[in-house]
Amino acid sequence: MADYYSKFSALIPFRSVEARACALALRDAHNAQWEERQPHHDEHYHFGAEIEDSSTDGMAPLWVHDDGGSNVAGLIEFVQACARQKLCAGRRWCVVWSYDCSKPRLDGYGGGACVIDLETGDCLASLDLVDMADSIANGDHETVRIDVGMAATAHDVLCLEMAASDRTEDLSEEIKTLSPLVQALKSVAERRTVTLVGSGPD
């Protein structure tokens, strides 16, 4: 018999000691209600948590980590719930995790990452290593590298097209939907890393 593990370690920044206490109370209340509900439509907030000393800027961090049987999805839902109640400090929070196994099972290893907007609780990005690797291996994922000069040129061309579209009703409405792509090209031109998420037709 093989044992499967989820491993992670991260700090959640809270606005104050009081906000952190509210977060821990939220976790305990959620777990108490979770035990009583059947079937479950959400995740159990199961993870290790230890209070860290407050920082000089007033933030009160909470150290969260695996405890041998932790639930990564539950941790993410917990942070989102805290963010929506305006308990967290900062703009974004990231957690990285790994999957491990006590025996060399083919499905025993992997990992992932998730980035949460601490102002809204929204998930900004998530990644599963196994899904990503399978997608690339199966030819469903394509990586395109654009150099800085190419991105700057494409950005300028699209900006000109969009400016013309604002002045000329005859131009395609599709031109006006390119704002996200223009912003992505601008970021590449500024030497920032950009991820475009989407999928083609089946």
Buried (B, 14 or more C-beta within 10 A) or exposed (E): EEEBBBBBEBBBBBBBEEBBBBBBEBBEEBBEEBEEEEEEEEBBBBBBBEEBEBEEEEBBBBEBBBEEEBBBBBBBBBBBBBBBEEBBBEEEBEBBBBBBBEEEEEEBBBBBBBBBBBEEBEEEEBEBBEEEEEBEEEEEEEEEEBEEEEBBEBBBEBBEBBEEBEEEEEBEEEBEEBEEEBEBBBBBBEEEEEEEEEEEEE
